[in-house]
């Protein structure tokens, strides 16, 4: 899925936000049904009895969206830190790991790695 590489962060953030919305709506429906909490109360009323299902869906989406967002940001940060080095030996030692990481990030990071390799004379 080549398109997933490009949209991974926005998609995972969207999944995370949906998980938050579903979870909050369900919690309001289950525990604060009588309180007037503005938009949260309106949303929970809109979903009605579906909130019983949405609490499970919300929790799953929270974990999935949170994990993919965290993983993307962690890999991106690691790659950018490693690309700051000007030592050829450092890049050679971590080349396999960096190759694996750039396969999961957008194409621009793969280009950045190739440029760094060319700059250090590895290609």
VENPE-V336927 format. One record per residue. RES is the residue in one small letter. SS is DSSP state (H for helix, E for strand, L for the rest). NEAR is the number of other ideal C-beta (glycine too) atoms within 8 Angstrom. D_CENTER is the distance of its C-alpha to the mean C-alpha in whole Angstrom. Layout:
BEGIN
<<RES | SS | NEAR | D_CENTER> <RES | SS | NEAR | D_CENTER>>
END
This chain:
BEGIN
<<x | L | 4 | 16> <x | H | 5 | 16> <x | H | 6 | 15> <x | H | 8 | 11> <x | H | 12 | 11> <x | H | 8 | 12> <x | H | 8 | 10> <x | H | 13 | 6> <x | H | 9 | 5> <x | H | 7 | 7> <x | H | 10 | 7> <x | H | 13 | 4> <x | H | 10 | 6> <x | H | 9 | 9> <x | H | 12 | 9> <x | H | 13 | 8> <x | H | 9 | 11> <x | H | 11 | 13> <x | H | 18 | 13> <x | H | 10 | 14> <x | H | 10 | 17> <x | H | 13 | 18> <x | H | 14 | 18> <x | H | 11 | 20> <x | H | 15 | 22> <x | H | 15 | 23> <x | H | 10 | 24> <x | H | 15 | 26> <x | H | 12 | 28> <x | H | 9 | 29> <x | H | 6 | 30> <x | L | 9 | 30> <x | L | 8 | 32> <x | L | 3 | 35> <x | L | 7 | 33> <x | L | 4 | 33> <x | L | 8 | 29> <x | L | 6 | 29> <x | H | 6 | 26> <x | H | 10 | 25> <x | H | 12 | 28> <x | H | 8 | 28> <x | H | 12 | 25> <x | H | 13 | 26> <x | H | 8 | 30> <x | H | 6 | 28> <x | H | 12 | 26> <x | H | 7 | 29> <x | H | 5 | 30> <x | H | 7 | 26> <x | H | 13 | 25> <x | H | 7 | 26> <x | H | 7 | 24> <x | H | 13 | 21> <x | H | 13 | 21> <x | H | 7 | 20> <x | H | 10 | 17> <x | H | 17 | 16> <x | H | 10 | 15> <x | H | 9 | 14> <x | H | 14 | 11> <x | H | 12 | 11> <x | H | 9 | 10> <x | H | 11 | 8> <x | H | 16 | 6> <x | H | 10 | 6> <x | H | 8 | 6> <x | H | 12 | 4> <x | H | 12 | 2> <x | H | 8 | 5> <x | H | 8 | 6> <x | H | 13 | 5> <x | H | 9 | 7> <x | H | 8 | 10> <x | H | 11 | 11> <x | H | 10 | 11> <x | H | 8 | 13> <x | H | 9 | 15> <x | H | 15 | 16> <x | H | 8 | 17> <x | H | 7 | 19> <x | H | 11 | 21> <x | H | 9 | 22> <x | L | 6 | 24> <x | L | 7 | 26> <x | L | 4 | 29> <x | L | 6 | 31> <x | H | 8 | 31> <x | H | 6 | 31> <x | H | 9 | 28> <x | H | 15 | 26> <x | H | 8 | 28> <x | H | 6 | 27> <x | L | 9 | 24> <x | H | 9 | 24> <x | H | 6 | 23> <x | H | 7 | 20> <x | H | 12 | 19> <x | H | 9 | 20> <x | H | 8 | 17> <x | H | 12 | 14> <x | H | 11 | 15> <x | L | 8 | 15> <x | L | 9 | 12> <x | L | 13 | 11> <x | L | 8 | 13> <x | H | 7 | 17> <x | H | 6 | 17> <x | H | 12 | 16> <x | H | 11 | 19> <x | H | 8 | 21> <x | H | 10 | 21> <x | H | 13 | 21> <x | H | 9 | 24> <x | H | 8 | 26> <x | H | 10 | 26> <x | H | 10 | 27> <x | H | 9 | 30> <x | H | 6 | 31> <x | H | 9 | 31> <x | L | 6 | 33> <x | L | 9 | 31> <x | L | 5 | 32>>
END
